[in-house]
Amino acid sequence: MNYAIIAENDESLWHDQTGETYHFPKTYQKLLLPGTQIIYYKGRMLKKTFKDKRMTPAPYYFGTAVIGHVYPDPDSSKGDLYADIEHFTRFSYPIEITQNGTYLESIPDSKKTNYWRNGVRGISLEVYQRIISLSDRTDENQTNDKNQGESESYTSTEGRKKLVMTTVYERDPNLRSRAIEIHGLSCMACAVNFRELYGEWGEGFIHVHHTKPVAEGVREVSPKEDMIVLCPNCHSMIHRKKNVTLTLEQLKAILRKK
């Protein structure tokens, strides 16, 4: 699988549409193949007029997506291309390009003087995961219903190797974002809000729970009716019994009895 950073500038001659299409020169064609996992990047702010349209004036990463269909720009004589963007999800907060004085991307010695000029930059899985781990888009925080639809699970004595066999059900990350837009970032059971509790460090953190297990089969999902937001504690309590999944109202009733 390929991984890449794609740059989106405040001002550009390219006809990009964030989360929908990416317009790029053929130079980057081998980096942006269908299925490539990408992270969106925005360079340093050069004009204050763009301040309100950015998450921060400094360079930052702001979302993830997957490259879909790639096709020629019919109006280009230079072989420029368009790529459809799939599964775009914007981070709740900006990820700055350095942490503790060190760049998150690995910069080759041969490119130290001009690395950031490249609008598309191929990266390793390690770099991809390094950036994602600092966002609210970690695997744990996608929908967080890891036990919904688990078919088999075999484990052995603690400290030894274990084999876990599961069935993984595909989820649309855009549904998670929409559920948060509708329900907010406060737990719908106990009302805890991680921004209020932990400040900036907790900004954007919440679990999203499917009220109808995805393992029940392919169907239309309503973020308003079929998804709720919960803190990790309440989410764990909903799934605590293997064969019983509490409803939101049942969990609230337990909390009221405290």
C-alpha positions as CSV (number, residue, x, y, z in Angstrom):
1,M,0.0,0.0,0.0
2,N,1.2,3.5,-0.8
3,Y,1.2,6.5,1.6
4,A,1.7,10.2,0.7
5,I,1.3,13.7,1.9
6,I,-0.6,16.1,-0.4
7,A,-0.3,19.8,-0.1
8,E,-3.1,22.3,-0.3
9,N,-2.1,25.9,-0.6
10,D,-4.1,29.0,0.4
11,E,-3.6,30.3,-3.2
12,S,-3.0,27.9,-6.1
13,L,-3.3,27.6,-9.8
14,W,-4.4,24.0,-9.4
15,H,-8.2,23.3,-9.2
16,D,-8.3,21.4,-6.0
17,Q,-11.5,20.8,-4.0
18,T,-10.8,19.7,-0.5
19,G,-12.0,16.2,0.2
20,E,-13.4,15.8,-3.4
21,T,-10.7,16.2,-6.1
22,Y,-7.0,16.8,-6.2
23,H,-5.4,18.4,-9.3
24,F,-1.7,17.7,-9.9
25,P,1.1,17.4,-12.4
26,K,2.0,14.0,-14.0
27,T,5.3,14.2,-12.0
28,Y,3.4,12.8,-9.0
29,Q,1.4,10.1,-10.9
30,K,3.4,7.2,-9.4
31,L,2.8,8.6,-5.9
32,L,-0.9,9.0,-6.2
33,L,-2.2,5.7,-7.4
34,P,-5.7,4.5,-6.6
35,G,-5.9,3.3,-3.1
36,T,-3.0,5.5,-1.8
37,Q,-3.6,6.5,1.8
38,I,-3.0,10.3,2.0
39,I,-2.6,13.0,4.7
40,Y,-3.6,16.6,3.8
41,Y,-0.9,19.3,4.5
42,K,-1.1,23.0,4.4
43,G,2.0,25.2,4.3
44,R,2.8,28.3,6.3
45,M,0.4,31.2,6.0
46,L,1.8,33.9,3.7
47,K,-1.2,36.4,3.7
48,K,-3.2,37.4,6.8
49,T,-6.3,37.5,4.7
50,F,-6.4,33.7,4.9
51,K,-6.2,33.6,8.7
52,D,-9.9,32.8,9.2
53,K,-9.8,30.0,6.7
54,R,-7.0,28.1,8.4
55,M,-6.6,26.2,11.6
56,T,-3.3,27.9,12.4
57,P,-0.8,30.2,10.6
58,A,2.0,27.6,11.0
59,P,2.4,24.6,8.6
60,Y,0.1,21.7,9.7
61,Y,-1.6,18.4,8.7
62,F,-5.4,18.6,8.7
63,G,-7.0,15.4,7.5
64,T,-6.8,12.0,5.9
65,A,-8.3,10.4,2.7
66,V,-7.8,7.8,0.1
67,I,-7.0,8.3,-3.6
68,G,-9.8,7.1,-5.8
69,H,-10.1,7.2,-9.6
70,V,-7.2,9.0,-11.3
71,Y,-7.9,10.5,-14.8
72,P,-6.4,13.1,-17.2
73,D,-7.2,16.8,-17.1
74,P,-9.0,17.3,-20.4
75,D,-7.9,20.9,-20.5
76,S,-4.2,20.3,-19.9
77,S,-1.6,19.9,-22.7
78,K,1.1,18.9,-20.1
79,G,-0.5,15.6,-18.9
80,D,-1.9,17.0,-15.7
81,L,-4.2,14.8,-13.8
82,Y,-7.2,14.7,-11.4
83,A,-7.7,12.3,-8.6
84,D,-11.0,11.7,-6.9
85,I,-10.7,11.9,-3.1
86,E,-12.5,9.3,-1.0
87,H,-13.2,8.9,2.7
88,F,-11.9,12.4,3.6
89,T,-12.0,13.1,7.3
90,R,-10.8,16.4,8.7
91,F,-8.9,16.4,12.0
92,S,-10.5,18.3,14.8
93,Y,-7.3,20.1,15.5
94,P,-4.1,20.9,13.5
95,I,-1.1,18.6,13.7
96,E,2.0,20.7,13.5
97,I,4.8,19.4,11.3
98,T,7.3,19.3,14.2
99,Q,7.1,17.7,17.6
100,N,9.7,18.6,20.2
101,G,11.8,20.2,17.5
102,T,11.8,17.2,15.2
103,Y,9.9,16.9,11.9
104,L,7.3,14.2,11.7
105,E,8.3,13.5,8.1
106,S,11.6,11.8,7.4
107,I,13.6,14.1,5.2
108,P,16.3,12.5,3.0
109,D,19.7,14.3,3.1
110,S,19.5,14.8,-0.6
111,K,16.3,16.8,-0.3
112,K,17.0,18.9,2.9
113,T,17.1,22.2,1.0
114,N,14.0,21.7,-1.1
115,Y,11.9,19.0,0.5
116,W,8.9,21.2,1.4
117,R,8.6,22.5,-2.2
118,N,7.1,19.2,-3.3
119,G,3.3,19.3,-3.4
120,V,3.1,15.5,-3.1
121,R,5.5,13.6,-0.9
122,G,5.7,9.9,-0.6
123,I,6.0,8.7,3.0
124,S,6.5,5.4,4.8
125,L,3.8,3.5,6.8
126,E,5.8,4.5,9.9
127,V,5.6,8.2,9.1
128,Y,1.9,7.9,8.2
129,Q,1.2,6.2,11.6
130,R,3.4,8.7,13.4
131,I,1.2,11.6,12.2
132,I,-2.1,9.8,12.6
133,S,-1.2,8.9,16.2
134,L,-1.2,12.6,17.1
135,S,-4.7,13.2,15.7
136,D,-8.2,12.2,16.6
137,R,-8.2,9.7,13.8
138,T,-6.3,6.8,15.5
139,D,-7.6,3.3,14.9
140,E,-9.0,3.3,18.4
141,N,-10.9,6.5,17.7
142,Q,-12.5,5.7,14.3
143,T,-15.8,4.3,15.6
144,N,-14.4,2.3,18.6
145,D,-16.9,-0.5,18.2
146,K,-14.1,-3.2,18.0
147,N,-16.3,-5.9,19.5
148,Q,-19.3,-5.3,17.3
149,G,-19.3,-8.3,14.9
150,E,-16.4,-10.2,16.3
151,S,-16.8,-13.7,15.2
152,E,-14.0,-15.6,17.0
153,S,-11.4,-14.9,19.6
154,Y,-8.7,-17.2,20.9
155,T,-6.2,-16.2,23.5
156,S,-3.6,-18.1,25.5
157,T,-1.7,-17.6,28.8
158,E,-0.6,-14.0,29.5
159,G,2.8,-13.3,28.1
160,R,2.7,-15.9,25.4
161,K,1.7,-15.3,21.8
162,K,-2.0,-15.2,21.0
163,L,-4.0,-15.7,17.9
164,V,-7.1,-13.5,17.4
165,M,-9.4,-14.3,14.5
166,T,-12.0,-11.7,13.8
167,T,-14.3,-10.5,11.1
168,V,-13.8,-6.9,10.2
169,Y,-16.8,-4.9,9.0
170,E,-16.2,-1.9,6.8
171,R,-17.2,1.5,8.2
172,D,-17.5,4.8,6.5
173,P,-15.3,7.4,8.4
174,N,-17.4,10.2,7.1
175,L,-20.3,8.9,9.1
176,R,-18.3,9.3,12.3
177,S,-17.6,12.9,11.4
178,R,-21.2,13.5,10.7
179,A,-22.3,11.9,14.0
180,I,-20.0,14.2,15.9
181,E,-21.3,17.2,14.0
182,I,-24.8,16.2,15.1
183,H,-24.2,15.0,18.6
184,G,-21.2,17.0,19.7
185,L,-18.2,16.0,21.7
186,S,-19.8,15.4,25.1
187,C,-20.6,11.9,26.2
188,M,-24.4,11.4,25.7
189,A,-24.5,9.2,28.8
190,C,-22.4,11.0,31.5
191,A,-21.9,14.3,29.8
192,V,-18.1,14.3,30.2
193,N,-16.3,16.5,27.7
194,F,-12.6,15.9,27.2
195,R,-11.9,19.5,26.1
196,E,-13.3,20.8,29.3
197,L,-11.5,18.1,31.3
198,Y,-8.1,18.1,29.7
199,G,-7.9,21.3,27.8
200,E,-6.4,21.4,24.4
201,W,-4.9,17.9,24.8
202,G,-8.4,16.5,25.0
203,E,-9.8,18.5,22.1
204,G,-11.8,16.4,19.6
205,F,-11.6,13.1,21.5
206,I,-14.7,11.0,21.8
207,H,-15.9,7.5,21.0
208,V,-18.6,6.9,18.4
209,H,-21.0,3.9,19.0
210,H,-23.2,2.2,16.5
211,T,-26.5,1.5,18.2
212,K,-27.1,-1.2,15.6
213,P,-24.1,-3.5,15.2
214,V,-22.5,-3.2,11.7
215,A,-22.3,-7.0,11.7
216,E,-26.0,-7.2,11.0
217,G,-25.3,-6.6,7.4
218,V,-25.2,-3.9,4.7
219,R,-27.8,-1.2,5.3
220,E,-28.2,2.6,5.3
221,V,-26.9,4.2,8.5
222,S,-28.2,7.4,9.9
223,P,-25.6,9.3,11.9
224,K,-28.4,10.9,13.9
225,E,-30.5,7.8,14.6
226,D,-28.0,5.0,14.5
227,M,-24.9,6.5,16.1
228,I,-24.2,8.1,19.5
229,V,-21.1,9.6,21.1
230,L,-19.7,8.2,24.4
231,C,-16.7,8.5,26.6
232,P,-14.5,5.4,26.7
233,N,-15.8,4.4,30.2
234,C,-19.5,4.5,29.1
235,H,-18.7,2.9,25.8
236,S,-16.9,0.0,27.6
237,M,-19.9,-0.4,30.0
238,I,-22.3,-0.7,27.0
239,H,-20.2,-3.6,25.7
240,R,-19.2,-5.1,29.1
241,K,-21.4,-8.2,28.7
242,K,-20.5,-10.3,25.7
243,N,-24.1,-11.2,24.7
244,V,-25.8,-8.0,25.9
245,T,-25.4,-4.5,24.5
246,L,-27.0,-1.8,26.6
247,T,-29.0,1.0,25.0
248,L,-28.2,4.6,25.8
249,E,-31.3,4.9,28.0
250,Q,-30.4,1.7,29.9
251,L,-26.9,3.1,30.6
252,K,-28.4,6.4,31.7
253,A,-30.7,4.6,34.1
254,I,-27.7,2.9,35.7
255,L,-25.9,6.2,36.1
256,R,-29.0,7.7,37.8
257,K,-29.1,5.0,40.4
258,K,-25.6,5.9,41.7
